[in-house]
Amino acid sequence: MMNLRHIAHIHTGTGWGGGEYQVLNLLAGLSKRGIQTTLLAHPKGRLIERARERGLFVEPLNNPAWLRFCPPGHARLCRHLQKQNVELLHVHDSLSTTIGVRAANRIGAPIVLSRRIASPIRRNLFSKKKYSSKSIDAVIAVSNTVKKVVARSGYPGDRIHVVASGLDLESLDKIMPDAQFRRKFEARFLVGGIGTLSVKKNWKMLIEVAGQMMETGKDTHWLLVGDGPERNRLEELAKQLGVSRRIHFLGFQPDAARLLKNFDVLFFPSLREGTPGVVREAMVLGIPVVAVDTPGTMEALGGHGWTVNAGDIPGAVDMVLKILQEPEMCRAACENARQFAIQRFAIQRTVEDTIQVYRTIVNKTMMG
């Protein structure tokens, strides 16, 4: 079996979310397999900080946005990659793809792109060239939903490999409920959402459901974990609907899974997803999920959980109530969801499937 020598991963974002979580766990898994990896990342990003904490090899990618317009800087990067005997580049976001495609072409190495979002690739001339099969040797799609979107954008389907995003099951199994956290809210039931506070996440629906839930008299408080451009509007909507005392905006939390363990229900109304990490984490943790029935979310649930059409506020209220009122039914359903997620979403499987993609691409390159 062919040995892989050195894989360079490029990531230019500064925030923290499901994508960064995946990159970190993939790097750790590759390292355990004895594959040399280097993470080139934004020096102020949360990913590079956490990678250092895990003892992974990292190098700051200073001023990544300027590498597109600075030929000397890009040339230095390419010389460095060649000196390190990098045999494959793996890029993880839009800007890193721009940088990586140019570098791969210059040093003669293949390049793999991880695609985690279910958004079509833009059709302008720059994007067509950047994401073409001539520029990128393979795409790793995190779900069949993402694969279909990428294929519809014109990339060859036979070069799109579906590799499910993995979870660190061992770490998740160690998380225990925190009674002290629950007592803060003085409520019998906690329903929450986790994610960026953006329009596509559709948190407006959560607030509207909370408003109608008040009319049922159920002692329920709602938590929103995350931050983003919609926070002020969502807080204002909560005031307008008279539910601001029952909705708690907790902001960004570096270890949101520990909060998730304390939810009675995860409410996930996102309108567009590739494969939502928080939904998969909830399944492993035994937390029931009520979600909008978008393709990526439905694929992650695999027939488990409770789904509703976007905007169906009464239907969502009924589902949340059903879960809270029928704990035995809910417990059995959650155990089935947990077993499904454990079998499908282990990080070890993600690592092995990714290595197989690497070997296929490197071998194809060597064969000419």
C-alpha positions in Angstrom: 0.0 0.0 0.0 1.4 3.4 -1.0 2.6 5.6 1.8 1.5 9.2 2.0 4.3 11.5 2.9 3.2 15.1 3.6 -0.2 16.7 3.2 -0.5 20.5 3.6 -3.9 21.8 4.7 -4.9 25.4 4.1 -7.6 27.2 6.0 -8.0 31.0 6.1 -11.0 31.7 8.3 -10.7 33.2 11.8 -14.0 32.0 13.3 -15.0 28.7 14.8 -17.7 26.4 13.6 -18.5 22.9 12.3 -15.9 23.3 9.4 -13.1 24.2 11.8 -14.1 21.3 14.1 -13.8 18.9 11.2 -10.4 20.2 10.1 -9.0 19.9 13.6 -10.2 16.3 14.1 -9.1 15.3 10.6 -5.6 16.6 11.3 -5.4 14.8 14.6 -6.6 11.6 13.0 -4.1 11.8 10.2 -1.3 12.4 12.7 -2.3 9.3 14.6 -2.0 7.4 11.4 1.6 8.6 11.1 0.9 10.9 8.1 2.8 14.1 8.2 0.5 17.1 8.0 1.0 20.9 8.2 -1.8 23.3 8.8 -1.3 26.7 7.1 -3.9 28.9 8.7 -4.7 32.5 9.6 -2.5 33.5 12.6 -5.4 35.0 14.4 -7.9 32.2 13.7 -9.3 30.0 16.4 -8.4 26.9 14.4 -4.6 27.4 14.6 -4.8 28.1 18.3 -6.7 24.9 19.0 -4.4 22.9 16.6 -1.4 24.1 18.6 -3.1 23.0 21.9 -3.5 19.6 20.4 0.2 19.4 19.5 -0.3 19.5 15.8 2.2 21.1 13.4 1.0 24.5 12.3 2.4 27.4 10.4 0.8 30.9 10.3 -0.4 32.0 6.9 0.3 35.7 7.3 -2.0 38.1 5.3 -3.7 35.3 3.3 -6.0 37.7 1.5 -2.9 39.5 0.0 -1.3 36.4 -1.4 -3.7 36.7 -4.3 -2.2 40.0 -5.2 1.4 39.6 -4.1 3.4 37.4 -6.5 6.6 37.5 -4.3 4.7 36.4 -1.3 3.0 33.6 -3.2 6.3 32.5 -4.7 7.8 32.3 -1.2 4.9 30.1 -0.1 5.4 27.8 -3.1 9.2 27.5 -2.4 8.3 26.6 1.2 5.9 23.9 0.1 8.5 22.4 -2.2 11.1 22.5 0.4 8.8 20.6 2.8 8.2 17.9 0.1 4.4 18.5 0.2 2.9 16.0 -2.2 -0.8 17.1 -1.9 -2.7 20.2 -0.9 -6.1 20.0 0.9 -8.0 23.3 1.0 -11.0 24.0 3.2 -12.5 27.4 2.3 -12.9 29.8 -0.6 -9.8 31.9 -0.1 -7.7 28.9 0.6 -8.9 27.4 -2.7 -7.7 30.5 -4.5 -4.3 30.3 -2.9 -4.1 26.5 -3.1 -5.0 26.2 -6.8 -2.2 28.6 -7.8 0.3 26.9 -5.5 -0.6 23.4 -6.7 -0.2 24.4 -10.3 3.2 26.0 -9.6 4.7 23.1 -7.6 3.0 20.3 -9.6 1.1 18.8 -6.7 -2.6 17.6 -6.8 -5.2 19.5 -4.8 -8.3 18.4 -3.0 -11.2 20.6 -1.9 -13.5 19.9 1.0 -16.9 21.3 0.3 -19.2 21.5 3.3 -21.9 23.9 2.2 -25.0 23.2 0.1 -24.7 26.4 -1.9 -24.2 26.4 -5.6 -20.8 27.4 -6.9 -20.9 30.9 -8.4 -21.1 30.9 -12.2 -18.8 33.9 -12.9 -15.7 33.3 -15.0 -13.4 33.5 -12.1 -15.3 30.9 -10.1 -15.8 28.6 -13.1 -12.0 28.5 -13.6 -11.2 28.2 -9.9 -13.6 25.3 -9.3 -13.1 23.5 -12.6 -11.8 20.0 -13.0 -8.7 21.4 -14.5 -7.9 23.3 -11.3 -9.1 20.9 -8.7 -8.2 17.2 -8.8 -11.0 16.0 -6.5 -13.8 17.3 -4.3 -14.6 15.8 -0.9 -18.3 16.5 -0.2 -19.6 16.0 3.3 -22.9 14.6 2.2 -24.8 13.4 -0.9 -26.7 16.7 -0.7 -23.5 18.7 -1.2 -22.4 16.3 -3.9 -25.5 16.9 -5.9 -25.1 20.7 -5.6 -21.5 20.6 -6.7 -22.3 18.3 -9.6 -25.1 20.6 -10.7 -22.5 23.4 -10.8 -20.7 21.5 -13.5 -17.9 19.6 -11.7 -17.6 16.0 -12.8 -19.6 13.7 -10.5 -17.1 10.9 -10.7 -14.5 13.1 -9.0 -16.7 14.0 -6.1 -16.1 11.8 -3.1 -18.7 11.7 -0.3 -17.0 11.5 3.1 -19.2 12.1 6.0 -18.0 14.6 8.6 -16.9 12.7 11.7 -17.4 13.2 15.4 -15.1 12.5 18.3 -17.4 9.9 19.9 -15.1 9.3 22.8 -15.1 12.9 23.9 -18.9 13.3 23.4 -19.5 10.2 25.6 -17.6 11.8 28.4 -20.0 14.8 28.6 -22.4 14.8 31.5 -25.4 17.0 32.2 -24.7 20.1 34.3 -27.4 20.6 36.9 -26.0 24.0 37.9 -26.3 25.2 34.3 -29.9 24.2 34.2 -30.8 25.9 37.4 -29.7 29.3 36.0 -32.8 29.5 33.9 -35.4 28.4 36.5 -37.4 26.4 34.0 -38.5 22.8 33.8 -37.6 22.5 30.1 -34.8 23.9 28.0 -35.1 24.0 24.2 -32.2 25.5 22.3 -30.5 26.2 19.1 -26.8 26.4 18.3 -25.2 28.1 15.3 -24.3 31.3 13.6 -27.0 34.0 14.0 -27.5 34.5 10.3 -30.5 34.7 8.0 -30.1 31.3 6.5 -30.1 29.7 9.9 -33.7 30.9 10.3 -33.6 31.6 14.0 -36.6 33.9 13.5 -38.7 30.7 13.4 -37.3 29.6 16.8 -38.4 32.9 18.4 -41.9 32.6 16.8 -42.3 29.0 18.1 -41.2 30.2 21.5 -43.9 32.8 21.3 -46.7 30.3 20.6 -45.3 27.9 23.2 -46.0 30.5 25.8 -49.7 30.2 25.1 -49.6 26.5 26.0 -48.4 27.2 29.5 -45.5 24.9 29.3 -42.6 26.0 31.5 -40.1 26.3 28.8 -37.1 28.5 28.2 -35.2 28.9 24.9 -31.4 29.2 24.5 -29.6 30.5 21.4 -25.9 29.7 21.4 -23.9 31.6 18.9 -23.3 35.0 17.5 -23.7 36.7 14.2 -25.1 39.6 12.1 -28.8 38.9 13.0 -28.4 39.0 16.8 -29.8 42.5 17.2 -32.8 41.8 15.0 -33.5 38.6 16.8 -33.4 40.3 20.2 -35.8 42.9 18.9 -38.2 40.3 17.6 -38.2 38.6 20.9 -39.2 41.8 22.6 -41.9 42.4 20.0 -43.4 39.0 20.6 -43.1 39.4 24.4 -40.8 36.4 24.9 -37.5 38.2 25.7 -37.6 36.8 29.3 -37.8 33.3 28.0 -35.2 33.5 25.3 -31.5 33.7 26.3 -28.8 34.8 23.9 -25.6 33.1 25.2 -23.3 34.2 22.4 -20.4 32.2 21.1 -19.4 29.3 23.3 -16.1 27.5 22.6 -17.5 24.1 23.8 -21.1 24.2 22.8 -21.5 20.5 23.0 -21.4 20.7 26.8 -24.3 23.1 26.7 -26.2 20.9 24.2 -26.1 18.0 26.7 -28.4 20.0 28.9 -31.1 20.7 26.3 -34.4 18.8 26.5 -34.8 19.5 22.7 -32.5 20.8 20.0 -34.5 23.1 17.7 -32.7 23.5 14.3 -34.6 25.6 11.8 -31.8 26.2 9.2 -32.9 26.6 5.6 -29.8 25.3 3.9 -27.3 22.8 5.3 -24.6 20.5 3.9 -24.5 18.3 7.0 -25.2 20.0 10.3 -22.7 19.1 12.9 -24.8 20.1 15.9 -27.6 17.8 14.7 -25.2 14.9 14.6 -23.8 15.8 18.0 -27.3 15.9 19.4 -28.0 12.4 18.1 -24.9 11.0 19.7 -25.7 12.8 23.0 -29.2 11.4 23.0 -30.9 14.8 22.6 -34.1 14.9 20.5 -34.0 17.0 17.4 -36.8 19.1 15.9 -35.6 20.5 12.5 -36.7 22.0 9.3 -36.8 19.4 6.6 -33.9 20.7 4.4 -32.1 18.0 2.4 -28.8 18.2 4.2 -30.5 18.0 7.6 -32.7 15.2 6.6 -29.7 13.2 5.3 -27.9 13.7 8.6 -31.0 12.6 10.6 -31.4 9.5 8.5 -35.1 9.1 9.3 -34.6 9.9 13.0 -35.8 13.1 14.7 -38.8 15.2 14.1 -39.0 17.4 11.0 -41.3 20.2 9.9 -41.7 22.5 6.9 -40.0 25.9 7.1 -42.5 28.4 8.6 -44.8 25.8 10.0 -44.9 27.3 13.5 -48.0 25.4 14.8 -46.5 22.1 13.6 -43.2 22.9 15.3 -44.9 23.7 18.5 -46.8 20.4 18.4 -43.6 18.5 17.9 -41.8 20.1 20.8 -44.8 19.5 23.0 -45.0 15.9 22.0 -41.4 15.3 22.9 -41.7 17.0 26.3 -45.0 15.2 27.1 -44.0 11.7 26.1 -40.5 11.0 27.6 -40.7 7.2 27.2 -41.4 7.5 23.4 -38.7 10.1 23.1 -36.1 8.0 25.0 -36.6 5.1 22.6 -36.4 7.2 19.5 -33.3 9.0 20.7 -31.5 5.7 21.4 -32.2 4.6 17.8 -30.9 8.0 16.5 -27.8 7.6 18.7 -27.0 4.1 17.3 -27.4 5.4 13.8 -25.1 8.3 14.4 -22.4 6.2 16.1 -22.3 3.8 13.2 -22.1 6.5 10.5 -20.3 9.5 12.0 -17.2 8.2 13.8 -14.2 10.4 13.1 -12.1 7.3 12.5 -14.3 6.5 9.5 -13.9 10.0 8.2 -10.1 9.8 8.4 -9.9 6.4 6.7 -12.2 7.6 3.9 -10.2 10.8 3.4 -6.9 8.8 3.3 -8.5 6.7 0.5 -9.3 9.8 -1.5 -5.7 11.0 -1.0 -4.2 7.7 -2.2 -6.5 7.7 -5.3 -5.5 11.2 -6.3 -1.8 10.8 -5.6 -1.6 7.5 -7.4 -3.5 8.9 -10.4 -1.0 11.8 -10.5 2.0 9.5 -10.4 0.5 7.4 -13.2 0.3 10.5 -15.3 
